[in-house]
Amino acid sequence: MKLKLFILGLIMLFTPIFANEIQSELQKHNSIQAKIDSIGVDILNYNKIPKRVVFAYNDVDKKRMLDIYDELTKRQVVVYGEQYKNVSDDNELAAMLAREIALVIKSYNGLWGGRLDALQVATSSKKFEVFADKRAVDFMVKAKYNPVALITYINKTCPQKRSDKISRSNLTSKRMAIIYEYITYKYPEFLENNEYENNKYYQNFLLTSLSNRAMLKEKIRTKSTKALKYE
């Protein structure tokens, strides 16, 4: 009897503490969800995307690769806790969402209700990866977000492989160089008045992309139209 009373006392003592923690986590989750919904719908509306996309925040630390195909076929963008931890501002969140939206929109096309194209997206072919990055830049600009944030977000979240020769995706350095070139030609004002100039991840990109940017500079000087072989 005394043991039961002791246990009951402990439950009564700690229940308010647990309740407060749960309430705090719930408020945090709802706040993040609201921000994701707001920016995600901004991107859809400003770009006049006539497809329905659902946004969801999942606070698990790691995204399972097996989830990717289901997310695409369900036409939803799932932001995982591991991803959100690396978001520094609204522009970077818009960068992440814009790219995911580009992937989801692809799943509306093709055979079997888009399942074939969704499967191609899930396997991340190099060609489509470049397409999705460029589409994300366009989406961001039309929704009034800074596309340079796509470079800073990718730089701090995507590891650099030794080689992309047998990989389904491009080297991260190559992806960022292509995005930088795309912004240079299509949206130069964001680089001329660059609010990310002193951002440490952008500074790191500048440091590690010296040879790639030198090739771009020469391409601009000679007015060449050839695709550059970035490294």
N, C-alpha and C positions, 0 to 999 in steps of 0.2 A: 504494500500500500504506500509506504513512504517513498519507494522507488518511483511509483507511478506519479505521485505528487511532485517529486523532484523533476521528472521528465516534463510534466505538464508546465511546471514553473519555468523551465528552460525554453519551452516552446513559446510561452507567453512573453518571455523576456526578449527573445530574438525575432519574433514575428514582425514587430514594427520595423526593425532594422532591415529585414529581408524585403518587406513590402516597399520600403522607401527605395531600396536598391533597384527593385523590379520596376517601380514607377519611373525612376531616373533613366534606366536603360530604355524603357518604352518611349519616353519623351525624346530621348536622343535618336532612337530609331525613326520615330515619326518625323522629326525635324529633318533628318537626312533624306528620308523618302520624299518629303514635300519639296526639298530643293532639287532632287533628281527629277521629279515630275515637272516642276516649273521650267527648268532649263531644257529638259527633253522635249516638252511640248512647244517651247519657244522655237527650237530647231525645226520641228515638224511644221509649225505654222508659218514661220518666216520663209521657209523653203517650199511652201505649198505642196507638201508631200501628201498625196491623196490615199494614203494607206494607214491603217490603224496599227499603232505600236504601243505596247504596254511596258511600263517601266517598273522594276521591282528592286528593292534593296534587300540583300541577303547578307547578314553580318558574319557569316562564317569566314574564317581566315583564308581559306583556299578554295579556288574554283576547280571543280573536277572537270577534266577534259571531256568526260562522257556526257556532261551536261550541255555542251556546245550545240550539238545537233538538235536536241529537243528545244532549246531556246530559240533557234532559228525557225524551226517549223511551227512553233507556237507564236511567232512574230512578237517576241518580247525581248527587252534589253534588261539583263540582270546585272546589277552592280554588286560585286562582292566586297566584303569588308577589307580584304587584302588590297583590292584595287583602290577603294575609297581612301584608305590611309595615305596613299601617295598623291592625293589631290590637294593642291595648295591654294587654289582659288577657283572662282566660277569659270574662268577661261579654260583651265585644265579639265574641269568636270565636263564642260561643253566639248572639249577635244575628245575625251573618252567616249562620251555619249554619241557625238557626231559620227565617229568611226563605227561604233556598234550599230547605229541606225543604218549606215551604209550597208552593213552586212545583212541586217534584217530585211531591208528593202529588196535586196537581191533575192531573198527567199520567196518573194511574191512572183517571181518569173520562172519560166521553164516548165518542164514536164512534171507530171504527178503532183500538181498543186504546189510546185516550187521545191519539192523535196530533192530533186536532182541538183538544182542550183544550190540549195542549202548544204548539200553534201559536199559540193565543190568548195563552198565557203569554209566549211569545217576543216577541210584539208589544207586550207590557206595556200593556194597556189601563188607563186611570186607575182605573176601578172595581176591577179586580182588584188593582192595586197597593196600594190602601188595604186591601183584604181581606187580602192577604199580610202587610202590615205589622202589622195587628191580630192575625192568627193567630200571627205570630212572637212578639208580646208574650205571648200566652197560652202558647205553647210554652215560652218562657223561664221564666215564673213557675212553671209546673208542674214544670219541671226544676231549680228552685231557683237560677235565675240572675236578675240584676237587669235588668229591661226598660228602665231608663233608658239602659243602654249602647247600645240600638238608636239612640237619638237622637244620642249622641256619635259612634257609628260612621258614621251617615249624614251627620252634619254635616261630618266631615272627608274623606269619600270621594265624595260626590255633588255635582257643581257646580250652581250656581244659574243657571237659564236666565233670559233676559229675559222670556219669556212661555210659558205652557203652552197657549195657545189652539189651536195647530195641532199640538201635540205629543201623542204617545201616552202620555206620563207626566206626572205632576203636578210643579209646582214643588217643589224640595227643602224650601223653607220651609213650604209647605203640608203636605207629608208629615210633617214633624217636629211641626207644630202639631196635626195629627190624632192622631198617636201620643201626644203629651203629653196631649191631652184624654182619650184612651182610658185612659191610665194614671191620670189624675186621677179619673175616675169609677169605674173597675173595680179599680185597685190603688193607692189613695191612700197606703198605708203606705210605698211606695217613694219618694214625694216628701216625705212628712213626715219620714222619716229617710233623707235622700238622701246616699248615700256619694259621689255624683258632684257634690255641691254646689260643690266647689272645682276640679273638672276644667275645664281651660281651654276645651275644646270645648263643654262644657255651659254654661259662663259665656258663651261666644259665642252659643250658642243663645238664652239668656235676653236677651242684649243685642239680638239681631236679631229677636226675636219679641215685642217689647213690645206692638205693636198687636194681634197675634193673641191674645196672652194676656189683653189687656184685654177683647177680645170674649168670651173664655171666662169671665172673671171676671163679666161682666155676665150671661152666660147662666146661670151658677150662681146669681147673686143673684136673678134673676127666675124661676128654676126653669123656664126655657124648654126645649122639646124640639126646637126647630128646628135644622137643620144649619147650621153657621156657614160663611160664605164666606171662608175664610182666604186670605191673599195670600202 
